[in-house]
Amino acid sequence: MQTPSFDIYPQPAKEQFIISTNGYTIKNISMCNMLGQQVKNQEVNSSNITLNVSNLPKGIYNLIIKMSDNTTYYKKIVVAQ
């Protein structure tokens, strides 16, 4: 079975991130700050997502991507202001 690949851009971002996969469906996206506090949670059903981060303070965040088959992937993203 092929593993999904992710394009997450721009890095760092000020307003929004674009997240796209190679055809795999993302079910849920959540973001946590480096203290482990969830700062964003979004239910989706798409392989391409725009994630607004304009209201978040600058810093490094953990992006938790849950796929439609319930597998979970972790990525780090940087928010700049």
C-alpha positions in Angstrom: 0.0 0.0 0.0 1.3 3.4 -0.9 1.9 6.0 1.8 0.4 9.5 1.3 2.8 12.3 0.6 2.0 15.8 1.8 2.8 19.2 0.3 2.5 21.9 3.0 3.2 25.5 1.9 4.3 28.2 2.3 6.7 27.5 5.2 6.7 29.7 7.2 3.2 31.2 6.7 1.6 34.4 7.9 -2.0 34.0 6.8 -2.7 30.4 5.7 -1.2 27.0 4.8 -2.2 24.9 1.8 -2.1 21.2 2.6 -2.4 18.8 -0.3 -1.9 15.0 -0.6 -1.3 12.7 -3.5 -5.0 11.8 -3.8 -5.6 10.6 -0.3 -8.5 12.0 1.7 -7.8 13.9 4.9 -10.6 13.5 7.5 -9.4 15.9 10.3 -6.6 18.5 10.8 -5.6 19.7 14.3 -2.8 21.9 15.4 -1.1 22.0 18.8 1.4 24.5 20.1 4.7 23.4 21.6 3.1 23.1 25.0 0.7 20.5 23.6 -2.4 22.7 23.8 -4.7 22.3 20.8 -5.2 25.6 19.0 -7.1 24.5 16.0 -9.3 21.6 15.0 -11.0 21.3 11.6 -13.1 18.4 10.2 -12.5 18.0 6.5 -13.1 15.5 3.8 -10.7 16.5 1.0 -7.2 16.0 -0.3 -6.6 19.7 -0.6 -7.1 22.1 2.4 -6.5 25.7 3.2 -5.8 26.3 6.9 -6.1 29.8 8.2 -3.5 30.7 10.8 -3.7 34.5 10.8 -5.0 34.5 14.3 -2.2 32.4 15.8 0.9 33.8 17.4 4.2 33.2 15.6 5.9 29.9 16.5 6.3 26.3 15.7 3.2 24.1 15.8 2.5 20.3 15.5 0.1 19.5 12.7 -1.9 16.3 13.3 -3.4 14.9 10.1 -5.9 12.1 10.4 -6.7 10.4 7.1 -10.0 8.8 6.1 -8.6 5.3 6.9 -7.9 6.6 10.5 -4.1 6.6 10.1 -2.5 9.7 11.6 0.5 11.7 10.4 2.5 14.4 12.3 4.2 17.4 10.7 5.8 20.5 12.1 4.8 23.9 10.7 6.0 27.4 11.3 3.7 30.4 11.7 5.4 33.8 11.2 3.8 37.2 11.9 
